[in-house]
Amino acid sequence: MSSSYVLIKIHDNDNVAIILNQGGAPAGAELDNGLVLNEAVPQGHKVSLQPIKAGEKIIRYNEVIGYANKDLEAGCWVSEQVVRMPTPPNLDELPLATREKPKFEPLEGYSFDGYKNADGSAGTKNLLGISTSVQCVAGVTDYVVKLIKQTLLPKYPNVDGVVALNHSYGCGVAINAPGAIVPIRTLQNMAKNPNFGGEIMVIGLGCEKLQPHRLLEIDDSQAVNILPNSAAAKRLEDSVVSLQDESHHGFQDMVDHIMDMAEDHLKRLNVRRREPCPISELVVGMQCGGSDAFSGITANPAVGYASDLIVRAGGSVMFSEVTEVRDAIHLLTPRAETVEVGKALLREMQWYDDYLNQGQADRSANTTPGNKKGGLNNIVEKSLGSITKSGNSPIVDVLSPGERIRKRGLNFAATPASDFICGTLQFASGMNVQVFTTGRGTPYGLEVAPVIKVSTNSSLGNRWHDLIDMDAGRMATKEITLEEAGWELFQLILDVASGRKQVAADRLGLHNDLVLFNPAPVT
């Protein structure tokens, strides 16, 4: 009789495997490989498959995830407490662009129904974005957004919504510090996202360091020399409201000005209709949050398979989260399309190493209590599972935080691992759909772009049936194959991008704030 307690082993060379069963397995349980547990092991946690001496390697994904700090018999729980984390790969000793390019057949005949823009891009939503140049105006912005939704949007049924791009930047900051380029270009590039269709407004105060015209990429010297009736002057008049402008006589006058401007933008947005768009205009951001030990064997590989399909169809994919790539960077640099791309990957790793060092932290600060409860011992193990979201396509470009996408294909967009900062930076880079994998569960969503949430295990998928859009945990129980899961996700991405299916976060109205990354000093 076969055991009801199931192990999942990833690679033949691994000396640990994880428990599949919900609730884990008790001490004395016989596993499906005949091994008997010496102690109880929770679901998703690792079991030693053979004796491991103190100081010997602990191997998962055919990679060293740590070293045993005491002797372990076969059948032991390989918990965080018995594992010493290895050092990260040396950035000076990595192969660059050495892997032979996979021979993928182009994937033809696929499109999505999006909103075409004048610059050739296409949106998956039709939104009015109202950006801000400083936190001081956030209250006014929220007030008018609520008013627009109540009084104006019903008149323009083809507009999906209006979104306030509030943030905590703009004043009280070292605006000319080198790191200030990150939040500034993030705000500038968010305004260019295809989901806004070029219809972006900016609300400013007037005395802030980050003047509103800079969000439209008109620098201070240009603003001083703008000629009346010029295209730049018209753009500022149509899109920028400064609350300290002397023409405003009280709060209601400010509101009326903003509402009139918003209606002009809404009229133009309302003319837009969904129409067939090539996959080349699809930019899918891949992210994970609340990861567990199943992430690297179910949801993330399914995302990676779908990523390859998108790239084969001519689209673009970006994966991110520097601290969740750093310990697996040796597996990525060979995949760089050119040596220059490989060097750019190393540049971003080194920049973040230095950033963490300045804060007297290191990459071990990444893993959360939830990650560890879900079976991930350390950031090394987490990284090895995280990078599977990138599939097998060559990496064609590397974006620094907040930079806009330049090349179609698989891109690494350097971001922190914070869900909210990563989502914001991916959106600034041009992402118009996001796929978000989770093992512990999160209601995360973005109003500016649809977020498809994929569960790594069916315990979560079943429990959060109305919050999760796809359950990849079925891969662990062999209900579906990797290929089937990848194609299912690929089709779901196209359906969501086309407006044929609504993600749970949008249906429930669950949307997180956009959060800027500001590595520069606050004064």
C-alpha positions in Angstrom: 0.0 0.0 0.0 1.4 3.4 -1.0 1.8 6.0 1.7 -0.6 9.0 1.9 2.3 11.3 2.8 3.9 12.7 -0.3 7.3 14.2 -0.9 8.2 16.6 -3.8 11.8 16.4 -4.9 12.9 18.8 -7.7 16.2 17.4 -8.9 17.8 14.0 -8.7 20.8 15.5 -7.0 18.8 17.1 -4.2 19.3 15.7 -0.7 16.1 17.3 0.6 12.4 17.3 -0.5 9.3 19.0 0.8 6.1 17.6 2.3 3.0 18.1 0.0 0.3 17.2 2.5 -1.9 19.9 4.0 -1.2 19.9 7.7 2.2 18.3 7.1 3.2 14.9 8.4 3.6 13.6 12.0 6.7 11.9 13.6 6.8 8.3 12.6 4.9 8.8 9.3 6.1 6.7 6.4 6.6 8.8 3.3 5.9 7.7 -0.3 9.6 6.9 -0.8 9.7 4.6 2.2 11.4 7.1 4.5 10.1 7.3 8.1 10.0 10.8 9.7 12.0 11.3 12.9 9.9 14.3 13.8 6.8 16.1 12.6 7.3 18.3 9.5 4.9 21.0 8.4 3.5 21.3 4.9 6.1 22.7 2.4 9.0 22.2 4.8 12.1 20.1 3.9 12.9 16.6 4.9 16.5 15.2 4.7 16.5 12.3 2.3 19.9 11.0 3.5 22.2 11.6 6.4 23.8 15.0 6.2 26.9 15.7 8.3 27.5 19.1 10.0 29.1 21.4 7.5 27.8 19.5 4.4 25.8 21.0 1.6 22.0 21.1 1.7 20.9 20.9 -1.9 17.6 21.9 -3.5 17.0 22.8 -7.2 20.4 21.1 -7.7 21.9 24.2 -6.0 23.4 24.7 -2.5 20.8 26.5 -0.4 22.9 26.2 2.8 25.1 24.1 5.0 24.0 21.9 7.9 25.0 23.3 11.3 24.6 19.9 12.9 24.4 16.2 11.9 21.1 15.3 10.4 19.8 11.7 10.0 17.6 10.8 7.1 14.0 11.8 7.8 14.8 14.9 9.8 13.1 18.3 9.5 15.5 20.6 7.8 14.3 23.8 9.4 15.8 27.3 9.3 17.5 26.6 12.6 19.7 23.8 11.3 20.8 25.6 8.1 23.7 28.1 7.7 23.3 30.4 4.7 26.0 30.4 2.0 27.7 33.5 0.7 26.3 35.1 -2.4 27.9 34.5 -5.8 30.9 36.7 -6.4 30.0 39.3 -9.1 33.5 39.3 -10.5 33.5 35.7 -11.4 30.3 35.1 -13.4 30.0 34.0 -17.0 28.3 36.5 -19.3 26.1 35.7 -22.3 27.6 32.2 -22.6 24.4 30.1 -23.0 23.3 29.1 -26.5 20.1 30.9 -27.4 17.1 28.6 -27.2 15.6 27.7 -30.5 12.0 28.8 -29.8 9.5 28.7 -32.7 7.6 32.1 -33.1 4.1 31.9 -31.8 1.7 33.4 -34.4 -2.0 34.1 -34.5 -2.5 35.7 -31.1 -3.6 39.2 -30.2 -5.5 41.0 -27.5 -8.2 43.7 -27.6 -6.6 46.8 -26.2 -6.8 50.6 -26.5 -4.4 51.8 -29.2 -2.4 55.0 -28.5 -0.9 57.5 -30.9 2.7 56.3 -30.0 1.9 52.8 -31.1 1.5 51.4 -27.6 -1.8 49.8 -26.3 -3.5 50.0 -23.0 -5.4 47.2 -21.2 -7.4 49.8 -19.3 -8.8 53.2 -20.4 -8.0 55.4 -17.4 -7.6 59.1 -16.6 -4.5 59.5 -14.4 -4.2 62.5 -12.1 -0.6 62.8 -10.9 0.7 65.0 -8.2 3.9 66.8 -7.7 3.9 66.8 -3.9 2.2 65.0 -1.1 0.7 68.4 0.1 -2.0 68.2 -2.6 -3.0 64.5 -2.0 -6.1 65.5 0.1 -7.4 67.7 -2.7 -6.6 65.1 -5.3 -8.5 62.4 -3.4 -11.4 64.8 -3.0 -11.7 65.6 -6.7 -11.2 61.9 -7.8 -14.1 60.9 -5.6 -16.2 63.8 -7.1 -15.2 62.8 -10.7 -16.2 59.2 -10.1 -19.6 60.3 -8.7 -20.5 63.1 -11.1 -18.5 62.8 -14.3 -17.7 59.2 -15.0 -21.3 58.1 -15.5 -21.4 60.4 -18.5 -18.4 58.7 -20.1 -19.1 54.9 -20.1 -16.1 54.0 -22.2 -13.7 55.2 -19.5 -12.7 52.6 -17.0 -11.9 54.9 -14.1 -9.9 57.8 -12.8 -6.8 57.2 -10.6 -4.9 59.5 -8.3 -1.2 59.0 -8.5 -0.4 60.2 -5.0 3.0 59.8 -3.4 5.1 61.1 -0.5 7.8 62.8 -2.7 8.1 66.3 -4.0 9.4 68.5 -1.2 11.6 68.2 1.9 13.9 66.1 -0.3 17.4 66.5 -1.8 16.0 67.1 -5.3 19.4 67.2 -7.0 21.0 64.2 -5.2 22.1 61.5 -7.6 19.4 59.1 -6.2 16.6 61.6 -6.8 16.5 60.5 -10.5 14.8 57.3 -9.4 11.5 58.8 -8.0 11.5 61.6 -10.5 11.8 59.4 -13.6 9.3 57.0 -12.0 6.7 59.7 -11.8 7.5 60.9 -15.3 7.3 57.4 -16.8 4.1 56.5 -14.9 2.4 59.3 -16.8 3.5 57.7 -20.1 2.0 54.3 -19.3 -0.3 53.1 -22.1 -3.2 52.6 -19.8 -3.6 56.4 -19.6 -3.7 56.9 -23.3 -1.7 60.2 -23.0 -4.5 61.7 -20.9 -2.7 62.7 -17.8 -3.3 65.6 -15.4 -0.9 67.0 -12.8 -2.0 68.8 -9.6 0.7 70.8 -7.9 0.9 73.2 -5.0 3.3 75.8 -6.4 6.2 76.1 -3.9 7.4 72.5 -4.0 10.9 71.5 -5.2 9.5 69.1 -7.8 7.6 71.5 -10.0 4.6 70.1 -11.8 6.0 70.7 -15.3 8.8 68.3 -14.6 6.4 65.4 -14.5 5.6 66.2 -18.1 9.4 66.2 -18.7 9.6 70.0 -19.2 12.7 71.0 -17.1 12.9 74.2 -15.1 15.0 76.1 -17.8 12.5 75.2 -20.5 9.6 76.2 -18.3 11.0 79.7 -17.9 11.3 80.1 -21.6 8.0 78.7 -22.8 6.4 80.9 -25.4 2.7 81.9 -25.2 0.5 79.8 -27.5 3.3 77.2 -28.0 2.6 73.5 -27.9 4.3 73.3 -24.5 2.3 76.2 -23.2 -0.9 74.5 -24.4 0.1 71.3 -22.8 0.6 72.9 -19.4 -2.6 74.8 -19.7 -4.5 71.6 -20.5 -2.9 69.3 -18.0 -1.5 71.2 -15.0 -3.3 72.8 -12.0 -1.2 74.7 -9.4 -3.3 75.3 -6.3 -1.3 78.4 -5.3 -2.1 80.1 -8.6 -3.5 83.6 -7.7 -6.4 83.0 -10.1 -7.9 80.6 -7.6 -10.2 82.2 -5.1 -10.8 79.5 -2.5 -11.2 75.8 -2.4 -14.3 75.5 -4.6 -12.6 77.5 -7.3 -9.7 75.0 -7.3 -12.1 72.1 -7.5 -14.1 73.7 -10.4 -10.8 74.3 -12.4 -9.8 70.6 -11.9 -13.2 69.3 -12.7 -13.4 71.3 -16.0 -9.9 70.1 -17.0 -10.8 66.5 -16.1 -13.9 66.6 -18.3 -11.9 67.7 -21.3 -9.6 64.6 -20.8 -12.6 62.3 -20.2 -14.2 63.4 -23.5 -11.1 62.3 -25.4 -10.8 59.1 -23.5 -14.4 58.2 -24.1 -13.8 58.1 -27.8 -11.4 55.2 -27.4 -12.6 51.6 -28.0 -11.0 48.2 -27.7 -9.6 46.8 -30.9 -7.3 44.0 -31.9 -3.7 44.8 -30.9 -0.5 42.7 -31.6 1.0 40.9 -28.7 4.1 43.1 -29.3 2.2 45.8 -27.3 1.7 43.6 -24.3 4.1 44.3 -21.4 3.6 41.8 -18.6 5.2 42.3 -15.2 5.9 39.2 -13.2 6.1 39.4 -9.4 5.8 37.2 -6.4 4.8 38.0 -2.8 4.1 35.9 0.3 6.2 33.2 -1.3 6.5 29.7 0.1 8.3 26.5 -0.7 5.8 25.6 -3.4 6.4 28.9 -5.3 9.5 27.5 -7.2 7.8 24.3 -8.2 4.3 25.4 -9.2 3.3 29.0 -9.8 6.6 30.5 -10.7 7.5 27.8 -13.3 4.0 28.2 -14.8 4.7 31.9 -15.0 8.0 31.2 -16.6 6.4 29.0 -19.2 3.8 31.7 -19.9 6.6 34.2 -20.1 8.3 32.2 -22.9 5.0 32.0 -24.7 4.5 35.8 -24.6 8.1 36.4 -25.8 7.6 33.9 -28.6 4.4 35.7 -29.6 6.4 39.0 -29.9 5.4 40.5 -26.5 7.5 41.7 -23.5 7.9 40.4 -20.0 9.7 42.0 -17.1 10.9 40.2 -13.9 12.3 42.1 -11.0 13.1 42.1 -7.3 16.9 42.4 -7.0 17.2 40.8 -3.6 15.3 37.8 -4.9 17.6 37.5 -7.8 21.0 38.2 -6.2 21.7 34.7 -4.9 20.7 33.1 -8.2 22.4 35.7 -10.5 24.9 33.0 -11.6 22.0 31.3 -13.3 20.9 34.5 -15.1 24.1 36.1 -16.4 24.7 33.2 -18.9 21.2 34.0 -20.3 22.1 37.6 -21.2 21.7 38.2 -24.9 25.0 40.1 -25.0 27.9 40.7 -22.7 26.7 44.3 -22.3 23.4 43.0 -20.9 25.2 40.7 -18.6 27.3 43.6 -17.3 24.1 45.6 -16.8 22.8 42.8 -14.6 25.9 42.9 -12.5 25.7 46.7 -12.3 22.2 46.5 -10.7 23.3 43.7 -8.3 26.3 45.8 -7.2 24.2 48.9 -6.8 21.8 47.1 -4.5 24.6 45.5 -2.5 26.0 49.0 -1.9 22.5 50.3 -1.1 21.9 47.6 1.5 25.4 48.1 3.0 24.7 51.8 3.5 21.7 50.8 5.5 23.8 48.3 7.5 21.7 45.4 6.1 22.2 42.6 3.7 20.0 40.3 1.5 19.1 38.1 4.4 16.8 40.8 5.6 14.5 40.0 2.7 12.8 36.8 4.0 9.6 37.3 6.0 8.1 35.3 8.9 5.5 34.1 6.4 8.2 32.9 3.9 9.8 30.9 6.7 6.5 29.5 7.9 5.8 28.5 4.3 9.0 26.4 4.2 11.6 28.8 2.8 14.7 28.7 5.0 16.5 31.7 3.6 16.9 34.2 0.7 19.0 31.7 -1.3 16.2 29.2 -1.5 13.7 31.9 -2.1 15.8 33.3 -5.0 16.2 30.0 -6.7 12.4 29.7 -6.8 11.8 33.3 -7.7 13.9 33.4 -10.9 11.8 30.6 -12.4 9.3 33.3 -13.3 11.8 34.4 -16.0 11.3 31.2 -18.0 14.1 30.3 -20.5 14.1 33.2 -22.9 17.3 35.3 -23.3 17.4 38.5 -21.3 17.4 41.3 -23.8 17.8 44.3 -21.6 18.2 45.6 -18.0 16.2 48.6 -16.7 17.4 50.6 -13.7 14.6 51.5 -11.3 11.9 53.5 -13.0 13.3 53.4 -16.5 10.9 52.8 -19.4 11.1 49.6 -21.4 13.2 49.8 -24.5 13.3 46.4 -26.1 10.7 43.7 -26.7 11.4 40.4 -25.1 12.4 39.3 -21.6 13.7 42.3 -19.5 15.1 42.5 -16.0 13.6 45.6 -14.4 15.6 46.3 -11.3 13.4 47.0 -8.3 13.3 46.3 -4.5 11.3 43.2 -3.6 8.6 45.2 -1.8 5.3 44.3 -3.5 4.1 47.9 -3.7 7.4 49.5 -4.8 8.0 46.7 -7.3 4.5 47.1 -8.8 4.9 50.9 -9.0 8.3 50.6 -10.7 7.1 48.0 -13.2 4.1 50.2 -14.0 6.5 53.1 -14.7 8.5 50.8 -16.9 5.4 50.3 -19.1 3.8 47.2 -17.6 0.1 47.0 -18.6 -0.8 43.6 -17.0 0.8 42.1 -13.9 1.0 38.5 -12.8 1.5 38.0 -9.1 2.2 34.6 -7.5 1.6 34.0 -3.8 1.8 31.1 -1.4 0.8 32.7 1.9 -1.9 34.9 0.3 -2.3 38.6 -0.2 -5.2 40.8 -1.4 -2.7 42.9 -3.4 -4.0 44.7 -6.4 -3.4 47.8 -8.5 -6.0 50.2 -9.9 -3.7 51.3 -12.7 -3.3 47.8 -14.3 -5.0 44.4 -13.8 -3.2 42.1 -11.4 -3.7 38.3 -12.0 -3.0 36.5 -8.7 -1.8 32.9 -8.9 -1.7 30.6 -5.9 1.2 28.3 -5.4 -0.7 25.7 -3.4 -4.3 24.5 -3.5 -4.8 25.0 0.2 -4.6 28.7 -0.4 -6.4 28.5 -3.8 -9.4 26.7 -2.3 -9.5 28.8 0.9 -9.2 32.1 -1.0 -11.3 31.0 -3.9 -12.7 34.5 -4.5 -9.4 36.3 -4.3 -7.2 34.0 -6.4 -7.5 34.1 -10.2 -5.7 30.8 -10.9 -4.6 27.9 -8.7 -1.2 26.6 -9.8 -1.1 24.3 -6.8 -2.8 21.7 -9.1 0.6 21.1 -10.5 1.9 19.7 -7.2 -1.0 17.2 -7.1 -0.4 16.4 -10.8 -3.9 17.5 -11.8 -2.2 19.6 -14.5 1.2 19.6 -16.1 3.6 22.5 -16.3 2.8 22.9 -20.0 -1.0 22.9 -19.3 -0.6 25.5 -16.5 1.6 27.7 -18.7 -0.9 27.7 -21.5 -3.8 28.3 -19.1 -2.0 31.4 -17.7 -1.1 32.6 -21.1 -4.7 32.5 -22.2 -5.8 34.1 -19.0 -3.4 37.0 -19.5 -4.8 37.6 -23.0 -8.4 37.4 -21.7 -7.7 39.9 -18.9 -5.7 42.2 -21.2 -8.7 42.2 -23.6 -11.3 42.9 -20.9 -13.0 39.6 -21.4 -12.2 38.5 -17.8 -12.0 40.7 -14.7 -9.4 39.9 -12.1 -10.5 39.4 -8.5 -8.8 42.5 -7.2 -10.7 44.7 -9.7 -14.0 42.9 -9.2 -13.7 43.5 -5.4 -12.2 47.0 -5.7 -9.0 46.0 -3.8 -6.2 48.3 -4.8 -3.0 49.2 -3.1 -1.3 52.6 -3.1 1.5 53.3 -5.5 4.8 53.6 -3.6 7.8 55.4 -4.9 11.4 54.2 -4.3 13.5 57.1 -3.1 17.1 56.1 -2.4 18.1 59.8 -2.0 18.2 61.8 1.2 15.2 63.4 2.8 16.0 66.8 4.2 
